[in-house]
Amino acid sequence: MQGKTFSIRLQATLITIITVTLLVASTYAATEKVLHTFCALTNCPDGSFSQASLIFDGAGNLYGTTTAGGIHGQGTVFELTPKAAGGWTEKVLHDFNNNGKDGFYPGSNLVFDAAGNLYGTTELGGTFQYGTVFELAPRAGGGWTEKVLHSFNANGKDGFYPVTSLILDAAGNLYGVAIDGGTYGNGAVFELTPKAGGGWTEKVAFSFEASGMGGQGPTFGLVFDAAGNLFGATFMGGAHGGGTVFELTPKAGGGWTEKVLHSFNNNGKDGWSPNGGLILDAAGNLYGTTSEGGADNSGTVFELTPYASGAWAEKLLHSFNDNGMDGYFTTAGLIFDATGNLYGTTYDGGSGTVCAGGCGTVFEVTRSRSGGWTEKVVHSFNLNGRDGGGPAAGLTIDAAGNLYGTTFYGGADNSGTVFEIKP
């Protein structure tokens, strides 16, 4: 399954980078600045190795997760607060603990509700050790209180291993995906509904099947359209085995109906194995990335356009190329800026010289007047003892157009960074 494969890849990278001695020095690109460097795994209460995007609160503070580090070494939720005189202050809000109750290995993005509570998932831990959904609530006197809302269970019904971001609907219900489990063992979409007297009720909204044209192994997260339909992607399955983009439509009497909008095909033209979430534009078009496929088999950026007939047409906006300049192997979704340009990250590639195959990139895809799209690398990461490497998560943008993100490794202690890129 996708989540397991990527976790193994990251763990292997982690082992490699800890043993590397950095001998090559280089300079930063003029637009990138490291806001925070995470500490090494030992002798440091800070988190380490982030693979999640950041989110802002209304005051301009940034929040994110790390998959390791903290007091118990099982990952953290952290906050970065801008200083009046410049720079940022980092604070750990919660240390996850593999104690049979709490979750651990939080690899997903966080989400705020209207009351200022944070929600997220852990890939492992909880009562049954198959992952959790958690809530962090701010305390009146300061600090945060963590509560496990659901522990996933490999019982043949529930999903498990939720390496996914959550989304909230207008009623305050939480939705996400688990890469394994469900009725057929190929992953599930789950819903958590708050109870009137407190607590939450979890139910499996949809289980991905093992046969037919449907997808298997849902990836990262979901997105709602204005009508309340859910859209997502699967890493495997579909007509050609290379994953799908799917739509879930709510039924009048309850439940959801799945429709495959596109099956990816490893034919040298299409992308395959989507590894990040989707986004919608105002016209209802979907955009996303694939980790493999395309002209150079290095991943793609794609667009799906709906037609009045109900069909969807896919178009590749960019095929990544392992050529020493472009990035490749995307593990995250995209974001828009105010003018409709797309931004994302690649875990590998770019012109950084220290990493074998490149340390990853931030890229921009811009629509041209002729209707096509042009890609350019905004920043190539470089392990020079300061810059990060391996951006596994997507980006966040502020009102001024500055981009923010995390890297899985690199920085002074090779434990990852938080970075800013100014236009």
Buried (B, 14 or more C-beta within 10 A) or exposed (E): BBBBBBBEBBEEBBEEBEEEEBEEEBEBBEBBBBBBBBBBBEEBEBBBBBBBBBBBBEEEBBBBBBBBBBEBBBBBBBBBBBEEEEEBEBBBBBBBBBEEEBBBBBBBBBBBBEEEBBBBBBBBBBBBBBBBBBBBBBEEEEEBEBEBBBBBBBEEEBBBBBBBBBBBEEEEBBBBBBBBBBBBBBBBBBBBBBEEEEEBEBEBBBBBBEEEEBBBBBBBBBBBBEEEBBBBBBBBBBBBBBBBBBBBBBEEEEEBEBBBBBBBBBEEEBBBBBBBBBBBEEEEBBBBBBBBBBBBBBBBBBBBBBEEEEEBEBEBBBBBBBEEBBBBBBBBBBBBBEEEBBBBBBBBBBBBBBBEBBBBBBBBBBBEEEEEBEBEBBBBBBBBBBBBBBBBBBBBBEEEBBBBBBBBBBBBBBBBBBBBBEE
